Amino acid sequence: MSVLKSAASVVVAAAFLIFATGTSAQSQSHYTIRVCNDSSSDVLVALSYIPLGEGSWLNEGWMHVERNRCRVMGNTNNRYFYMYAERVGDSHSYWGGDNYLCVEYPGPYRFWNVNSMSCTSAQTSVGFRTLEANNFGTFTWRLTN
């Protein structure tokens, strides 16, 4: 009888372990997009991504990140997203790339991409950096001088 109780205890423990492991893996089945500003100035950040539970790209900005601080920008299931940052008060000093997307000045702004290749009269196009997260969890884009 004690052998049966021991076997039953092992089965229950194994089932709990599988459930607990599955639950923690499920909670990390997305990417948290974060920016850390290691530069000497405060920055404004723009982001284009597919938010959790959505099927379209959201473009939003300008999120303020103080120097020597980090800030979570959003959460997504898509491993690709686009970001652009510029120093507060100096749009000529920026971190970007070659994927041109629309932003609005002075902001803040938030709009869904409607598959348009041109900006409205209230928007301008800037070069965003294409970023790719390889593992679920937190992806950090570090801005340096």
DSSP file (Angstrom, degrees, kcal/mol; ACC not computed):
  #  RESIDUE AA STRUCTURE BP1 BP2  ACC     N-H-->O    O-->H-N    N-H-->O    O-->H-N    TCO  KAPPA ALPHA  PHI   PSI    X-CA   Y-CA   Z-CA
    1    1 A M     >        0   0    0      0, 0.0     4,-2.0     0, 0.0     5,-0.2   0.000 360.0 360.0 360.0 -40.6    0.0    0.0    0.0
    2    2 A S  H  >  +     0   0    0      1,-0.2     4,-2.3     2,-0.2     5,-0.2   0.811 360.0  57.6 -66.7 -27.9    2.8    2.5    0.8
    3    3 A V  H  > S+     0   0    0      2,-0.2     4,-2.4     1,-0.2    -1,-0.2   0.900 107.0  48.1 -65.8 -40.4    4.3    1.8   -2.7
    4    4 A L  H  > S+     0   0    0      2,-0.2     4,-2.6     1,-0.2    -2,-0.2   0.909 111.8  49.2 -66.1 -42.1    1.0    2.9   -4.3
    5    5 A K  H  X S+     0   0    0     -4,-2.0     4,-2.4     2,-0.2    -2,-0.2   0.910 112.3  48.6 -63.3 -41.6    0.9    6.0   -2.1
    6    6 A S  H  X S+     0   0    0     -4,-2.3     4,-2.2     2,-0.2    -2,-0.2   0.915 112.3  48.1 -64.0 -43.3    4.5    6.8   -3.0
    7    7 A A  H  X S+     0   0    0     -4,-2.4     4,-2.2     1,-0.2    -2,-0.2   0.909 112.0  49.8 -63.9 -41.5    3.8    6.3   -6.7
    8    8 A A  H  X S+     0   0    0     -4,-2.6     4,-2.4     1,-0.2    -1,-0.2   0.897 109.8  51.3 -64.5 -39.7    0.7    8.5   -6.5
    9    9 A S  H  X S+     0   0    0     -4,-2.4     4,-2.5     1,-0.2    -1,-0.2   0.893 109.3  50.4 -63.4 -40.3    2.7   11.2   -4.8
   10   10 A V  H  X S+     0   0    0     -4,-2.2     4,-2.6     2,-0.2    -2,-0.2   0.912 110.8  49.0 -64.5 -42.5    5.3   11.1   -7.5
   11   11 A V  H  X S+     0   0    0     -4,-2.2     4,-2.5     2,-0.2    -2,-0.2   0.922 112.8  47.1 -63.3 -44.7    2.7   11.4  -10.2
   12   12 A V  H  X S+     0   0    0     -4,-2.4     4,-2.3     2,-0.2    -2,-0.2   0.918 113.5  48.3 -63.2 -43.7    1.0   14.3   -8.5
   13   13 A A  H  X S+     0   0    0     -4,-2.5     4,-2.4     2,-0.2    -2,-0.2   0.903 112.3  48.8 -63.6 -41.7    4.4   16.0   -8.0
   14   14 A A  H  X S+     0   0    0     -4,-2.6     4,-2.4     2,-0.2    -2,-0.2   0.911 110.8  50.2 -65.2 -42.1    5.3   15.5  -11.6
   15   15 A A  H  X S+     0   0    0     -4,-2.5     4,-2.4     1,-0.2    -2,-0.2   0.911 111.6  48.7 -62.9 -41.8    2.0   16.9  -12.8
   16   16 A F  H  X S+     0   0    0     -4,-2.3     4,-3.1     2,-0.2     5,-0.2   0.918 110.6  50.7 -63.4 -43.2    2.4   19.9  -10.6
   17   17 A L  H  X S+     0   0    0     -4,-2.4     4,-2.5     2,-0.2     5,-0.2   0.911 111.1  47.9 -61.6 -43.7    6.0   20.5  -11.9
   18   18 A I  H  X S+     0   0    0     -4,-2.4     4,-2.4     2,-0.2    -1,-0.2   0.925 114.3  46.9 -63.0 -44.2    4.9   20.3  -15.5
   19   19 A F  H  X S+     0   0    0     -4,-2.4     4,-2.3     2,-0.2    -2,-0.2   0.935 113.5  47.7 -63.1 -46.3    2.0   22.7  -14.9
   20   20 A A  H  X S+     0   0    0     -4,-3.1     4,-2.1     1,-0.2    -2,-0.2   0.903 113.4  47.6 -63.0 -42.2    4.2   25.1  -13.0
   21   21 A T  H  X S+     0   0    0     -4,-2.5     4,-2.3    -5,-0.2    -1,-0.2   0.916 111.9  50.1 -65.1 -43.1    6.9   25.1  -15.7
   22   22 A G  H  X S+     0   0    0     -4,-2.4     4,-2.2    -5,-0.2    -2,-0.2   0.882 109.5  52.1 -62.1 -38.6    4.3   25.5  -18.4
   23   23 A T  H  X S+     0   0    0     -4,-2.3     4,-1.9     2,-0.2    -1,-0.2   0.921 110.6  46.1 -65.9 -44.1    2.8   28.5  -16.6
   24   24 A S  H  X S+     0   0    0     -4,-2.1     4,-0.7     1,-0.2    -2,-0.2   0.883 113.0  50.2 -68.7 -35.3    6.1   30.3  -16.2
   25   25 A A  H >< S+     0   0    0     -4,-2.3     3,-0.6     1,-0.2    -1,-0.2   0.883 109.0  53.2 -66.6 -37.3    7.0   29.6  -19.9
   26   26 A Q  H >< S+     0   0    0     -4,-2.2     3,-1.6     1,-0.2    -2,-0.2   0.900 103.3  55.8 -63.9 -40.1    3.6   31.0  -20.9
   27   27 A S  H 3< S+     0   0    0     -4,-1.9    -1,-0.2     1,-0.3    -2,-0.2   0.708 109.0  48.8 -68.1 -17.8    4.1   34.2  -19.0
   28   28 A Q  T << S+     0   0    0     -4,-0.7    -1,-0.3    -3,-0.6    -2,-0.2   0.029  75.8 110.3-106.6  25.3    7.4   34.8  -21.0
   29   29 A S  S <  S+     0   0    0     -3,-1.6     2,-0.3   107,-0.1    -1,-0.1  -0.020  72.9  56.6 -92.4  32.5    5.9   34.1  -24.4
   30   30 A H  S    S-     0   0    0     -3,-0.1   107,-2.3    22,-0.0     2,-0.5  -0.931  82.3-109.2-147.7 173.4    6.2   37.8  -25.4
   31   31 A Y  E     -Ab  76 137A   0     45,-3.5    45,-2.4    -2,-0.3     2,-0.6  -0.917  17.3-151.5-109.2 131.7    8.8   40.5  -25.7
   32   32 A T  E     -Ab  75 138A   0    105,-2.8   107,-3.2    -2,-0.5     2,-0.6  -0.925  17.8-144.8 -98.8 121.8    9.0   43.5  -23.4
   33   33 A I  E     +Ab  74 139A   0     41,-3.1    40,-3.5    -2,-0.6    41,-1.2  -0.783  26.2 172.9 -93.6 122.1   10.5   46.4  -25.3
   34   34 A R  E     -Ab  72 140A   0    105,-2.6   107,-2.5    -2,-0.6     2,-0.4  -0.962  21.3-153.6-131.7 146.1   12.7   48.6  -23.1
   35   35 A V  E     -Ab  71 141A   0     36,-2.6    36,-2.5    -2,-0.3     2,-0.5  -0.977   5.3-163.7-117.6 132.2   15.0   51.6  -23.7
   36   36 A C  E     -Ab  70 142A   0    105,-2.3   107,-2.8    -2,-0.4     2,-1.1  -0.976  11.9-148.2-113.8 123.8   17.9   52.5  -21.5
   37   37 A N  E     +Ab  69 143A   0     32,-3.2    31,-2.6    -2,-0.5    32,-0.6  -0.767  29.2 161.7 -95.8  96.6   19.3   55.9  -21.9
   38   38 A D        +     0   0    0    105,-2.2   107,-0.4    -2,-1.1   106,-0.2   0.218  45.3 105.8 -96.1  13.0   23.0   55.8  -21.2
   39   39 A S  S    S-     0   0    0    105,-0.2    29,-0.4     2,-0.2     4,-0.1  -0.231  84.3-109.3 -85.0 179.7   23.7   59.1  -23.0
   40   40 A S  S    S+     0   0    0     27,-0.1     2,-0.3     2,-0.1    27,-0.1   0.405  95.3  55.2 -90.9   2.4   24.4   62.4  -21.4
   41   41 A S  S    S-     0   0    0     25,-0.1    -2,-0.2     0, 0.0    27,-0.2  -0.918  88.8 -99.7-133.0 157.0   21.0   64.0  -22.3
   42   42 A D        -     0   0    0     -2,-0.3    46,-2.4    25,-0.1     2,-0.3  -0.458  45.8-156.2 -67.2 150.4   17.4   63.2  -21.9
   43   43 A V  E     -DE  65  87B   0     22,-2.4    22,-2.7    44,-0.3     2,-0.4  -0.884  17.0-137.9-130.4 160.9   15.8   61.7  -25.0
   44   44 A L  E     -DE  64  86B   0     42,-2.8    42,-2.2    -2,-0.3     2,-0.4  -0.972  25.6-156.1-115.5 134.9   12.5   61.3  -26.7
   45   45 A V  E     -DE  63  85B   0     18,-2.1    18,-2.6    -2,-0.4    17,-0.5  -0.911  10.0-163.8-120.2 138.9   11.7   57.9  -28.2
   46   46 A A  E     -DE  61  84B   0     38,-3.4    38,-2.1    -2,-0.4     2,-0.4  -0.923  13.1-167.9-116.3 146.6    9.3   56.8  -30.9
   47   47 A L  E     -DE  60  83B   0     13,-2.9    13,-2.7    -2,-0.4     2,-0.4  -0.991  16.4-167.6-138.9 140.0    8.2   53.2  -31.4
   48   48 A S  E     +DE  59  82B   0     34,-2.6    34,-2.6    -2,-0.4     2,-0.3  -0.989  36.9 128.6-126.6 121.4    6.5   51.2  -34.1
   49   49 A Y  E     -D   58   0B   0      9,-2.1     9,-3.5    -2,-0.4    32,-0.1  -0.959  61.1-100.0-160.6 169.2    5.3   47.7  -33.0
   50   50 A I        -     0   0    0     30,-0.3    27,-0.6    -2,-0.3    28,-0.5  -0.904  44.6-139.0-101.3 107.4    2.4   45.3  -32.9
   51   51 A P  B >   -C   76   0A   0      0, 0.0     3,-2.1     0, 0.0    25,-0.2  -0.213  34.9 -79.0 -64.8 157.3    1.0   45.4  -29.3
   52   52 A L  T 3  S+     0   0    0     23,-1.4     3,-0.1     1,-0.3    24,-0.1  -0.286 119.3  16.5 -53.1 134.3    0.0   42.2  -27.6
   53   53 A G  T 3  S+     0   0    0      1,-0.3    -1,-0.3    -3,-0.1     2,-0.3   0.476 107.2 104.2  81.0   2.4   -3.5   41.1  -28.8
   54   54 A E    <   -     0   0    0     -3,-2.1    -1,-0.3     2,-0.1    -4,-0.1  -0.731  55.5-157.6-114.1 163.7   -3.4   43.3  -31.9
   55   55 A G  S    S+     0   0    0     -2,-0.3     2,-0.3    -3,-0.1    -1,-0.1   0.373  71.3  67.9-118.6   0.9   -2.9   42.5  -35.5
   56   56 A S  S    S-     0   0    0     -5,-0.1     2,-0.3    -7,-0.1    58,-0.1  -0.820  85.8 -98.2-122.6 161.1   -1.7   45.9  -36.8
   57   57 A W        -     0   0    0     -2,-0.3    56,-2.8    56,-0.3     2,-0.5  -0.598  31.5-154.4 -79.2 134.6    1.3   48.1  -36.3
   58   58 A L  E     -DF  49 112B   0     -9,-3.5    -9,-2.1    -2,-0.3     2,-0.5  -0.931   3.4-160.7-108.5 131.7    1.0   50.9  -33.7
   59   59 A N  E     +DF  48 111B   0     52,-3.0    52,-2.6    -2,-0.5     2,-0.3  -0.956  22.6 160.8-111.6 125.9    3.2   54.0  -34.1
   60   60 A E  E     -DF  47 110B   0    -13,-2.7   -13,-2.9    -2,-0.5     2,-0.3  -0.999  11.3-171.9-148.3 151.9    3.6   56.1  -31.0
   61   61 A G  E     +DF  46 109B   0     48,-1.9    48,-3.8    -2,-0.3   -15,-0.2  -0.930  41.3  48.8-172.3 171.2    5.9   58.8  -29.5
   62   62 A W  E     +     0   0B   0    -17,-0.5     2,-0.5    46,-0.4    -1,-0.2   0.422  46.6 169.9-106.2 116.1    7.4   60.7  -27.9
   63   63 A M  E     -D   45   0B   0    -18,-2.6   -18,-2.1    -3,-0.2     2,-0.4  -0.780  31.0-132.7 -90.6 125.5    8.1   58.8  -24.7
   64   64 A H  E     -D   44   0B   0     -2,-0.5     2,-0.5   -20,-0.2   -20,-0.2  -0.619  23.4-176.4 -81.8 129.6   10.5   60.8  -22.5
   65   65 A V  E     -D   43   0B   0    -22,-2.7   -22,-2.4    -2,-0.4     3,-0.1  -0.968  18.8-139.9-127.6 115.1   13.5   58.8  -21.0
   66   66 A E    >   -     0   0    0     -2,-0.5     3,-1.3   -24,-0.2   -29,-0.4  -0.296  36.4 -85.2 -68.5 155.9   15.8   60.7  -18.7
   67   67 A R  T 3  S+     0   0    0      1,-0.3   -29,-0.2   -27,-0.1    -1,-0.1  -0.314 115.2  17.5 -61.6 146.3   19.5   60.2  -18.9
   68   68 A N  T 3  S+     0   0    0    -31,-2.6     2,-0.3   -29,-0.4    -1,-0.3   0.751 109.2 106.2  60.8  27.4   20.8   57.2  -16.9
   69   69 A R  E <   -A   37   0A   0     -3,-1.3   -32,-3.2   -32,-0.6     2,-0.3  -0.901  57.6-143.8-129.9 160.4   17.3   55.7  -16.7
   70   70 A C  E     -A   36   0A   0     -2,-0.3     2,-0.3   -34,-0.3   -34,-0.3  -0.890  14.0-170.9-119.9 154.8   15.4   52.9  -18.4
   71   71 A R  E     -A   35   0A   0    -36,-2.5   -36,-2.6    -2,-0.3     2,-0.4  -0.985  24.3-125.5-148.1 134.6   11.7   52.8  -19.5
   72   72 A V  E     -A   34   0A   0     -2,-0.3   -38,-0.3   -38,-0.2     3,-0.1  -0.672  23.4-175.1 -77.5 130.0    9.5   50.0  -20.8
   73   73 A M  E     -     0   0A   0    -40,-3.5     2,-0.3    -2,-0.4   -39,-0.2   0.779  52.9 -50.8 -97.1 -33.7    8.0   51.1  -24.1
   74   74 A G  E     -A   33   0A   0    -41,-1.2   -41,-3.1     2,-0.0     2,-0.4  -0.983  45.6-102.8 175.7 178.7    5.6   48.2  -24.8
   75   75 A N  E     +A   32   0A   0     -2,-0.3   -23,-1.4   -43,-0.2     2,-0.3  -0.982  36.6 165.6-130.1 141.2    4.9   44.5  -25.1
   76   76 A T  E     -AC  31  51A   0    -45,-2.4   -45,-3.5    -2,-0.4   -24,-0.1  -0.969  41.1-144.8-149.9 160.4    4.6   42.4  -28.3
   77   77 A N  S    S+     0   0    0    -27,-0.6     2,-0.5    -2,-0.3    -1,-0.1   0.493  81.1  93.5 -99.0 -10.3    4.6   38.9  -29.7
   78   78 A N        -     0   0    0    -28,-0.5   -28,-0.1     1,-0.1   -47,-0.1  -0.722  68.0-150.0 -88.3 126.3    6.4   40.1  -32.8
   79   79 A R  S    S+     0   0    0     -2,-0.5    54,-2.7    53,-0.1     2,-0.4   0.641  78.7  71.1 -72.6 -12.4   10.2   39.7  -32.7
   80   80 A Y  E     + G   0 132B   0     52,-0.2   -30,-0.3    50,-0.0     2,-0.3  -0.865  56.4 149.5-107.4 139.2   10.6   42.7  -35.0
   81   81 A F  E     - G   0 131B   0     50,-1.9    50,-3.0    -2,-0.4     2,-0.4  -0.957  33.7-125.4-156.7 169.4    9.9   46.3  -34.1
   82   82 A Y  E     -EG  48 130B   0    -34,-2.6   -34,-2.6    -2,-0.3     2,-0.3  -0.960  23.1-178.4-129.1 137.6   11.2   49.8  -35.0
   83   83 A M  E     -EG  47 129B   0     46,-2.0    46,-3.3    -2,-0.4     2,-0.3  -0.970   9.4-178.2-138.5 152.9   12.6   52.6  -32.8
   84   84 A Y  E     -E   46   0B   0    -38,-2.1   -38,-3.4    -2,-0.3     2,-0.3  -0.988   8.5-176.6-145.1 140.2   13.9   56.1  -33.2
   85   85 A A  E     -EH  45  95B   0     10,-2.3    10,-3.0    -2,-0.3     2,-0.3  -0.992   2.9-176.6-140.0 148.5   15.2   58.4  -30.5
   86   86 A E  E     -EH  44  94B   0    -42,-2.2   -42,-2.8    -2,-0.3     8,-0.2  -0.988  35.5 -97.0-142.2 153.4   16.5   62.0  -30.4
   87   87 A R  E >   -EH  43  90B   0      6,-2.5     3,-2.2     3,-0.7   -44,-0.3  -0.406  51.8 -96.6 -66.4 141.6   17.9   64.3  -27.8
   88   88 A V  T 3  S+     0   0    0    -46,-2.4    -1,-0.1     1,-0.3   -46,-0.1  -0.419 110.3   7.4 -59.4 125.6   15.4   66.6  -26.1
   89   89 A G  T 3  S+     0   0    0     -2,-0.2    -1,-0.3    -3,-0.1     2,-0.2   0.488 119.0  79.3  81.2   3.9   15.6   69.9  -27.9
   90   90 A D  E X   +H   87   0B   0     -3,-2.2     3,-1.8     3,-0.2    -3,-0.7  -0.649  44.5 173.1-146.1  84.2   18.0   68.7  -30.6
   91   91 A S  E 3  S+     0   0B   0      1,-0.3    -1,-0.1    -2,-0.2    -3,-0.1   0.568  79.6  67.9 -70.7  -6.7   16.3   66.7  -33.5
   92   92 A H  E 3  S+     0   0B   0      1,-0.2     2,-0.6    -5,-0.1    -1,-0.3   0.547  91.0  66.7 -87.4  -8.1   19.7   66.7  -35.3
   93   93 A S  E <  S+     0   0B   0     -3,-1.8    -6,-2.5    -6,-0.2     2,-0.3  -0.927  78.3 136.6-113.9 105.8   21.2   64.4  -32.6
   94   94 A Y  E     -H   86   0B   0     -2,-0.6     2,-0.5    -8,-0.2    -8,-0.3  -0.896  53.7-127.2-147.3 167.8   19.4   61.1  -32.9
   95   95 A W  E     +H   85   0B   0    -10,-3.0   -10,-2.3    -2,-0.3    34,-0.2  -0.993  55.4 120.2-119.9 119.6   19.6   57.3  -33.0
   96   96 A G        -     0   0    0     -2,-0.5    32,-0.3   -12,-0.2     2,-0.2  -0.745  39.2-144.0-156.0-158.6   17.9   55.8  -36.0
   97   97 A G        -     0   0    0     30,-1.7    32,-0.3    -2,-0.2    30,-0.1  -0.688  44.2 -68.9-158.3-150.9   18.3   53.6  -39.1
   98   98 A D  S    S+     0   0    0     -2,-0.2     2,-0.8    29,-0.1    31,-0.1   0.156  90.5  99.3-113.2  19.2   17.1   53.2  -42.6
   99   99 A N  E     -I  128   0C   0     29,-2.0    29,-3.0     2,-0.0     2,-0.4  -0.884  66.1-148.2-105.4 103.0   13.4   52.2  -42.2
  100  100 A Y  E     +I  127   0C   0     -2,-0.8     2,-0.3    27,-0.3    27,-0.2  -0.577  26.3 164.0 -82.6 124.7   11.5   55.4  -42.8
  101  101 A L  E     -I  126   0C   0     25,-2.4    25,-2.5    -2,-0.4     2,-0.3  -0.884  37.9 -95.7-133.2 162.7    8.3   55.8  -40.8
  102  102 A C  E     +I  125   0C   0     -2,-0.3     2,-0.3    23,-0.2    23,-0.2  -0.582  38.4 174.0 -85.4 141.2    6.0   58.7  -40.0
  103  103 A V  E     -I  124   0C   0     21,-2.7    21,-2.4    -2,-0.3     2,-0.4  -0.881  22.8-131.0-132.6 167.0    6.2   60.7  -36.7
  104  104 A E  E     -I  123   0C   0     -2,-0.3    19,-0.2    19,-0.2     5,-0.0  -0.986  26.5-116.8-124.4 133.3    4.4   63.8  -35.5
  105  105 A Y  S    S+     0   0    0     17,-0.5    -2,-0.0    -2,-0.4   -43,-0.0  -0.916  89.9   9.9-108.9 140.6    6.0   66.9  -34.0
  106  106 A P  S    S+     0   0    0      0, 0.0    -1,-0.2     0, 0.0     3,-0.1  -0.996 107.6 152.5 -87.1 -10.4    5.7   68.1  -31.3
  107  107 A G        -     0   0    0      1,-0.3   -45,-0.2    -4,-0.0     2,-0.2  -0.229  67.1-173.3  84.5 178.7    3.8   65.0  -30.0
  108  108 A P        +     0   0    0      0, 0.0   -46,-0.4     0, 0.0     2,-0.3   0.555  55.3 168.5 -69.3 161.6    2.7   63.1  -28.2
  109  109 A Y  E     -F   61   0B   0    -48,-3.8   -48,-1.9    -2,-0.2     2,-0.3  -0.959  21.7-180.0-141.0 160.2    1.2   61.0  -31.0
  110  110 A R  E     +F   60   0B   0     -2,-0.3     2,-0.3   -50,-0.2   -50,-0.2  -0.829  17.5 151.3-161.1 118.0   -0.4   57.6  -31.4
  111  111 A F  E     -F   59   0B   0    -52,-2.6   -52,-3.0    -2,-0.3     2,-0.3  -0.995  39.4-117.3-150.9 152.8   -1.7   56.2  -34.6
  112  112 A W  E     -F   58   0B   0     -2,-0.3     2,-0.3   -54,-0.2   -54,-0.2  -0.700  36.8-110.2 -89.4 140.1   -2.2   52.8  -36.3
  113  113 A N        -     0   0    0    -56,-2.8   -56,-0.3    -2,-0.3    -1,-0.1  -0.547  26.8-170.1 -70.2 126.6   -0.4   52.0  -39.5
  114  114 A V        -     0   0    0     -2,-0.3    -1,-0.1     2,-0.1     3,-0.1  -0.053  53.6 -97.7-108.7  30.4   -2.9   51.9  -42.4
  115  115 A N  S    S+     0   0    0      1,-0.2     2,-0.4     2,-0.0    -2,-0.1   0.780  76.2 149.1  59.6  30.1   -0.4   50.5  -44.9
  116  116 A S        -     0   0    0      1,-0.1    -1,-0.2     2,-0.1    -2,-0.1  -0.766  41.6-157.3 -93.6 139.5    0.2   54.0  -46.3
  117  117 A M  S    S+     0   0    0     -2,-0.4     2,-0.3    -3,-0.1    -1,-0.1   0.406  74.5  65.3 -93.4   1.4    3.6   54.7  -47.7
  118  118 A S  S    S-     0   0    0    -16,-0.0     2,-0.2     6,-0.0   -16,-0.1  -0.930  78.1-123.6-127.6 151.9    3.2   58.5  -47.2
  119  119 A C        -     0   0    0     -2,-0.3     6,-0.1     1,-0.1    -2,-0.1  -0.517  28.4-113.1 -86.3 155.7    2.8   60.7  -44.2
  120  120 A T    >   -     0   0    0     -2,-0.2     3,-1.6     1,-0.1    -1,-0.1  -0.233  39.8 -95.1 -75.1 175.5   -0.1   63.1  -43.7
  121  121 A S  T 3  S+     0   0    0      1,-0.3    -1,-0.1    -2,-0.0    -2,-0.0   0.733 127.4  55.1 -66.8 -20.5    0.5   66.8  -43.7
  122  122 A A  T 3  S+     0   0    0    -18,-0.0   -17,-0.5     2,-0.0     2,-0.3   0.436 105.3  67.6 -88.7  -0.3    0.8   66.7  -39.9
  123  123 A Q  E <   -I  104   0C   0     -3,-1.6     2,-0.3   -19,-0.2   -19,-0.2  -0.754  59.6-160.5-120.3 162.8    3.6   64.1  -40.0
  124  124 A T  E     -I  103   0C   0    -21,-2.4   -21,-2.7    -2,-0.3     2,-0.4  -0.955  24.7-114.4-137.1 158.8    7.2   63.8  -41.2
  125  125 A S  E     +I  102   0C   0     -2,-0.3     2,-0.3   -23,-0.2   -23,-0.2  -0.801  33.2 174.6-100.1 131.5    9.3   60.8  -42.1
  126  126 A V  E     -I  101   0C   0    -25,-2.5   -25,-2.4    -2,-0.4     2,-0.8  -0.934  37.7-100.7-131.5 157.8   12.3   59.8  -40.0
  127  127 A G  E     -I  100   0C   0     -2,-0.3   -30,-1.7   -27,-0.2   -27,-0.3  -0.681  38.1-162.9 -85.0 108.2   14.7   56.8  -40.2
  128  128 A F  E     -I   99   0C   0    -29,-3.0   -29,-2.0    -2,-0.8     2,-0.4  -0.551  19.9-118.1 -85.2 152.0   13.8   54.2  -37.6
  129  129 A R  E     -G   83   0B   0    -46,-3.3   -46,-2.0   -32,-0.3     2,-0.5  -0.776  23.5-130.1 -87.9 132.6   16.2   51.4  -36.6
  130  130 A T  E     -G   82   0B   0     -2,-0.4     2,-0.4   -48,-0.2   -48,-0.2  -0.740  29.5-169.1 -81.7 124.8   15.0   47.9  -37.2
  131  131 A L  E     -G   81   0B   0    -50,-3.0   -50,-1.9    -2,-0.5     2,-0.4  -0.905   9.1-163.1-118.9 146.2   15.4   45.8  -34.0
  132  132 A E  E     -G   80   0B   0     -2,-0.4     2,-0.5   -52,-0.2   -52,-0.2  -0.990   7.1-152.6-132.3 125.2   15.0   42.1  -33.6
  133  133 A A        -     0   0    0    -54,-2.7     3,-0.1    -2,-0.4     6,-0.1  -0.826   6.1-170.3 -94.7 132.7   14.6   40.2  -30.3
  134  134 A N        +     0   0    0     -2,-0.5     2,-0.4     1,-0.2    -1,-0.1   0.717  68.1  36.6 -95.5 -23.6   15.9   36.7  -30.4
  135  135 A N  S    S-     0   0    0    -56,-0.1    -1,-0.2     3,-0.1  -105,-0.0  -0.979  86.9-104.3-133.1 142.9   14.5   35.4  -27.1
  136  136 A F  S    S+     0   0    0     -2,-0.4     2,-0.3  -105,-0.1  -105,-0.2  -0.261  84.8  55.4 -58.5 151.9   11.2   36.0  -25.2
  137  137 A G  E    S-b   31   0A   0   -107,-2.3  -105,-2.8     2,-0.0     2,-0.5  -0.913 101.2  -8.3 122.1-150.5   11.6   38.3  -22.2
  138  138 A T  E     -b   32   0A   0     -2,-0.3     2,-0.5  -107,-0.2  -105,-0.2  -0.724  52.3-163.8 -91.0 126.5   13.0   41.8  -22.0
  139  139 A F  E     -b   33   0A   0   -107,-3.2  -105,-2.6    -2,-0.5     2,-0.5  -0.940  12.3-160.1-104.6 127.2   14.7   43.3  -25.1
  140  140 A T  E     -b   34   0A   0     -2,-0.5     2,-0.6  -107,-0.2  -105,-0.2  -0.940  11.7-161.6-115.9 126.4   16.8   46.4  -24.2
  141  141 A W  E     -b   35   0A   0   -107,-2.5  -105,-2.3    -2,-0.5     2,-0.5  -0.927  18.3-153.6-100.2 117.6   17.9   49.1  -26.7
  142  142 A R  E     -b   36   0A   0     -2,-0.6     2,-0.5  -107,-0.2  -105,-0.2  -0.819   2.9-155.5 -98.9 126.8   20.8   51.0  -25.1
  143  143 A L  E     +b   37   0A   0   -107,-2.8  -105,-2.2    -2,-0.5     2,-0.3  -0.888  20.0 173.6-101.4 124.0   21.4   54.6  -26.2
  144  144 A T              0   0    0     -2,-0.5  -105,-0.2  -106,-0.2  -107,-0.0  -0.797 360.0 360.0-124.3 167.7   24.9   55.9  -25.7
  145  145 A N              0   0    0   -107,-0.4  -106,-0.1    -2,-0.3    -2,-0.0   0.488 360.0 360.0 -67.5 360.0   26.8   59.0  -26.7
